C-alpha cells in the first residue's frame, strides 16, 4: 500500500465527522505525510505538510500495519514504533480512527 492508498483508506475511515476536533499529522519522514483535519466538517485528509495539533512520527510500514488493524496505536506508542509530539490527547483519539 503506497502513501496515496494510505491517504484514501484514512479518508474512508475518518469520514465526514471523526470527532477528532483537531488536526493530526502522520509523518513518515522521506515517504511523506498524511494530515487529518478533524476541525472542519466535512473532515479532510490530504498529503499537504503543515503544522498540526499533534504529529505522529511513524514509518510507512507501521502506518500501513496500523491502517490494516495489525498494529494498535497504544501498542505502537508503548513499543516505540511511533513518536508523538504536540497534543497527546489528540493522539489518544487515534483508536476511534484506525
C-alpha positions as CSV (number, residue, x, y, z in Angstrom):
1,X,0.0,0.0,0.0
2,X,1.6,3.3,-1.1
3,X,1.1,6.6,0.6
4,X,-1.7,7.5,-1.7
5,X,-3.6,4.3,-0.8
6,X,-3.0,5.0,2.9
7,X,-4.4,8.5,2.4
8,X,-7.5,7.1,0.7
9,X,-8.1,4.5,3.3
10,X,-7.7,7.0,6.1
11,X,-10.1,9.3,4.3
12,X,-12.6,6.5,4.2
13,X,-12.1,5.7,7.9
14,X,-12.3,9.3,9.0
15,X,-15.5,10.1,7.1
16,X,-17.1,13.4,7.4
17,X,-17.1,13.8,11.1
18,X,-14.5,11.8,13.0
19,X,-15.0,13.6,16.3
20,X,-11.3,14.3,16.4
21,X,-11.9,18.1,16.7
22,X,-8.2,18.7,16.0
23,X,-5.5,18.3,13.3
24,X,-3.2,15.3,13.2
25,X,-0.2,14.5,11.0
26,X,1.3,11.1,10.3
27,X,4.9,12.0,9.5
28,X,6.5,9.1,7.6
29,X,9.8,11.1,7.0
30,X,11.0,10.9,3.4
31,X,8.0,8.8,2.5
32,X,5.7,11.8,3.1
33,X,2.9,12.9,5.4
34,X,-0.8,12.3,5.8
35,X,-2.7,15.1,7.5
36,X,-6.2,14.7,9.0
37,X,-8.1,17.9,9.6
38,X,-10.8,16.9,12.1
39,X,-11.8,20.5,12.8
40,X,-13.6,21.3,9.6
41,X,-16.8,19.4,8.7
42,X,-16.5,17.5,6.5
43,X,-13.2,16.3,7.8
44,X,-10.3,16.3,5.2
45,X,-7.4,14.0,4.7
46,X,-4.5,15.0,2.4
47,X,-0.8,15.0,2.0
48,X,0.0,18.7,2.4
49,X,2.7,19.1,5.1
50,X,1.7,21.8,7.6
51,X,1.7,22.5,11.4
52,X,-0.9,20.4,13.3
53,X,-2.1,20.0,16.8
54,X,-0.4,16.6,17.1
55,X,2.3,14.9,15.0
56,X,2.8,11.1,15.0
57,X,6.2,10.1,13.7
58,X,5.8,6.7,12.1
59,X,7.4,4.5,9.4
60,X,5.4,3.9,6.3
61,X,5.3,0.2,7.1
62,X,4.0,0.8,10.6
63,X,1.3,3.2,9.2
64,X,0.2,0.5,6.8
65,X,0.0,-2.0,9.7
66,X,-2.0,0.5,11.8
67,X,-4.5,1.1,9.0
68,X,-4.9,-2.6,8.4
69,X,-5.6,-3.2,12.1
70,X,-2.4,-5.2,12.6
71,X,-0.8,-2.6,14.9
72,X,-2.8,-0.9,17.6
73,X,-1.9,2.8,18.3
74,X,-1.4,2.2,22.1
75,X,0.8,-0.8,21.4
76,X,2.8,1.2,18.8
77,X,3.4,4.0,21.3
78,X,4.4,1.8,24.2
79,X,6.8,-0.2,22.0
80,X,8.4,2.9,20.4
81,X,7.0,2.3,16.9
82,X,5.5,5.8,17.0
83,X,6.7,9.1,18.5
84,X,4.1,11.6,19.4
85,X,4.7,15.4,19.6
86,X,2.2,18.1,20.4
87,X,-1.2,17.5,22.0
88,X,-1.1,13.9,23.4
89,X,-4.9,14.0,23.9
90,X,-5.3,14.1,20.1
91,X,-3.1,11.0,19.7
92,X,-5.3,9.2,22.2
93,X,-8.2,9.6,19.9
94,X,-6.5,7.6,17.2
95,X,-8.2,4.4,18.4
96,X,-11.5,5.7,17.0
97,X,-10.0,6.5,13.6
98,X,-7.7,3.5,12.9
